Amino acid sequence: MDSIDQFNTEKKNNIEKLGSDQKLQKLGLKFLVATAPMNYSYNFTWMGRPIIAFPQDMIAMQEIIWDVKPDLIIETGIAHGGSIIYYASLLELIGNDGIVLGIDIDIRKHNKDLIEAHPMYKRIKMIEGSSISKQTAAQVHEIAKYKKKIMICLDSNHTHDHVLEELKLYSPFVSVGSYCVVFDTVVEDMPADWDWSERPWGVGNNPKTAVHEFLKDNDCFEIDKTVDYKLLLSVAPDGYLKRVK
């Protein structure tokens, strides 16, 4: 066994140990719950734009994008644009002709202006509209039909019904071996008394419940638990869905 094989074997064993350690898993969630009131995920930027993500999930996305080398990444939910710029910069480093397609029901002008002025905008396209509307889906289809390796990221409205509809609409675009990543599945794991009064989602009605409902009738995707195990801290537990067939 050469040094690379040995390293990868050790890493695989470490990840399995992390996954079987329930105390560590609970500590990760405890950290997330404790820092949520301080908007921990709002503290980070990528190339000047707020990304609103956990660094651990950013690293996981980098690993996946490098392995898959998609020529199209579709993300629902743009906000400040940090994530689409992040994905675009990774595609720039890979060096193929990949692009990022961002979809949002409301792309605010100040965000749009800053995204369009960014050096990575050359690899970005944006659609303003509901991610689950027939018109938007038709626009996405026109772009996706020319691409071979496609990856999906769902990070817009986090209600069960909305995410489930996004999964039904966009999962067919995902290439075998690629991923559909559903963010904020952690909502389901938050304390039962967590105050969701300002949001239309909460425990029992969120991206994770949508993922589990989706998988009941779709055997083309599997939850990649190795991502959950190695991250410990993630806003997307059970949200890294790998297309296996």
Beta strands, then each sheet from edge to edge (+ up, - down):
strand 1: 45-46
strand 2: 49-50
strand 3: 72-76
strand 4: 99-104
strand 5: 124-128
strand 6: 150-154
strand 7: 179-182
strand 8: 221-223
strand 9: 240-243
sheet 1: 1+ 2-
sheet 2: 5+ 4+ 3+ 6+ 7+ 9- 8+
end
